[in-house]
Amino acid sequence: MWRYLVGGVGALALVGGGVLILGGRTPAGTVLAQAPKAVPATPEPLPERAPEATVKTREEKRFGRYDKDRDGRITRDEYLASRRKAYAKLDSDGDGRLSFEEWSAKTAAKFTGADRDRSGAMDAAEFATTAVKRKPARAKCPPGAPRQEPPEES
């Protein structure tokens, strides 16, 4: 350990001696490079990171999505409008009643698509095709940390 320390101090001493001997002089005929021109300062410094929406702003946006008539109040009909649209999509015959077949139509279609041999039952390979395709979760970063995207899947 001491050898490394003594070697480092010796190297610094050699470099320092070389600077003192040359005294900052350049050999005759050598042209010194000109100092780069100063870059003018920007009128105002750029923020380190983009501003984030505040909780209040997010809540105001959410409120605005529900308040369709923009009267500053959300009625029961406005609040349930998205559910009515989803129900109407499921009620394929439009009778206002949701049968089991209408409710399970998407799942039944998924089963039919996965049952490739049309046997009425799925083997393990067919069942594996019904797995939900999930997006990779984004890591929660502490405030001020640089954002990193998840690795791409191949």
Helices and strands as residue ranges (DSSP letters): H 2-22, H 55-66, H 76-90, H 100-103, H 105-114, H 124-128
